[in-house]
Amino acid sequence: CAPPDVVVWPQAVGQVQELAALCHRCRVPMVPFGTGTGLEGGVNAVQGGVCFDLSRMDAIADLSLEDFSVTVEPGVTRKALNKHLRGTGLWFPV
């Protein structure tokens, strides 16, 4: 396990943009973290850096029943999305 040097919890897209720009300028690695459901080891900070914990960005922004699409923030879980979809006839499977 290689933990990051710092963890930040942005709560809006603008904050993510500002933090990403700062990391880019300072040549600091960025490690995104959504909901922690992945098994691929993507949050392993092998070169240190800043972990962007996006779990607090959990809004469901838009749902279009006509074209079966939904716009979500990166912290939305499958269970939360399915709870939101309940009653529409739609669901998001694994």
C-alpha positions as CSV (number, residue, x, y, z in Angstrom):
1,C,0.0,0.0,0.0
2,A,1.3,3.4,-1.0
3,P,-0.7,6.2,0.7
4,P,-0.9,9.7,-0.8
5,D,0.9,12.6,0.9
6,V,-2.3,14.6,1.2
7,V,-6.1,13.9,0.9
8,V,-8.5,16.6,-0.1
9,W,-12.3,16.5,-0.1
10,P,-13.6,18.9,-2.8
11,Q,-17.4,19.4,-2.9
12,A,-17.8,21.2,-6.2
13,V,-16.4,21.0,-9.7
14,G,-14.7,24.4,-9.4
15,Q,-12.8,23.2,-6.4
16,V,-11.6,20.1,-8.3
17,Q,-10.5,22.4,-11.2
18,E,-8.5,24.7,-8.9
19,L,-6.8,21.8,-7.1
20,A,-6.0,20.0,-10.3
21,A,-4.5,23.2,-11.8
22,L,-2.4,23.7,-8.7
23,C,-1.1,20.1,-8.8
24,H,-0.4,20.4,-12.5
25,R,1.6,23.7,-11.9
26,C,3.6,22.1,-9.1
27,R,4.0,18.7,-10.9
28,V,2.4,16.8,-8.1
29,P,0.6,13.5,-8.9
30,M,-3.2,13.4,-8.5
31,V,-5.0,10.3,-7.4
32,P,-8.8,10.3,-7.8
33,F,-11.0,8.4,-5.4
34,G,-14.7,8.1,-6.1
35,T,-16.6,5.7,-3.9
36,G,-14.1,3.0,-3.2
37,T,-15.8,0.2,-5.1
38,G,-13.0,-0.5,-7.6
39,L,-10.8,-3.5,-7.3
40,E,-8.0,-2.4,-9.7
41,G,-5.8,-0.5,-7.2
42,G,-6.3,2.9,-8.9
43,V,-6.0,4.7,-5.6
44,N,-2.5,3.4,-4.8
45,A,-0.3,6.5,-4.7
46,V,2.9,4.9,-5.8
47,Q,4.5,8.3,-6.2
48,G,2.8,10.1,-3.4
49,G,0.8,13.1,-4.3
50,V,-2.7,14.4,-3.6
51,C,-5.7,12.1,-3.3
52,F,-8.9,13.8,-4.5
53,D,-11.6,12.1,-2.4
54,L,-14.7,12.8,-4.5
55,S,-17.1,10.8,-2.3
56,R,-18.8,14.0,-1.1
57,M,-19.7,15.0,-4.6
58,D,-22.8,12.8,-4.7
59,A,-25.4,14.7,-6.5
60,I,-27.6,13.4,-9.3
61,A,-27.8,16.3,-11.7
62,D,-30.0,15.2,-14.5
63,L,-32.2,12.3,-15.5
64,S,-33.6,11.9,-19.0
65,L,-36.1,9.0,-19.2
66,E,-36.4,9.6,-23.0
67,D,-32.8,8.6,-23.8
68,F,-32.1,6.5,-20.7
69,S,-29.3,8.8,-19.5
70,V,-28.4,10.3,-16.2
71,T,-25.7,12.8,-15.2
72,V,-24.1,12.2,-11.8
73,E,-21.2,13.4,-9.8
74,P,-18.3,10.9,-9.2
75,G,-19.4,10.1,-5.6
76,V,-22.8,8.7,-6.5
77,T,-23.0,5.0,-5.7
78,R,-24.9,2.4,-7.6
79,K,-27.3,1.9,-4.7
80,A,-28.0,5.7,-4.4
81,L,-28.6,5.9,-8.2
82,N,-31.0,3.0,-8.1
83,K,-32.9,4.6,-5.1
84,H,-33.2,7.7,-7.2
85,L,-34.4,5.7,-10.2
86,R,-37.0,3.7,-8.2
87,G,-40.4,4.3,-9.7
88,T,-39.2,5.2,-13.2
89,G,-38.9,1.7,-14.5
90,L,-35.2,2.0,-14.9
91,W,-32.3,0.6,-12.9
92,F,-28.5,0.6,-13.1
93,P,-27.2,-3.0,-12.8
94,V,-23.7,-4.1,-11.9
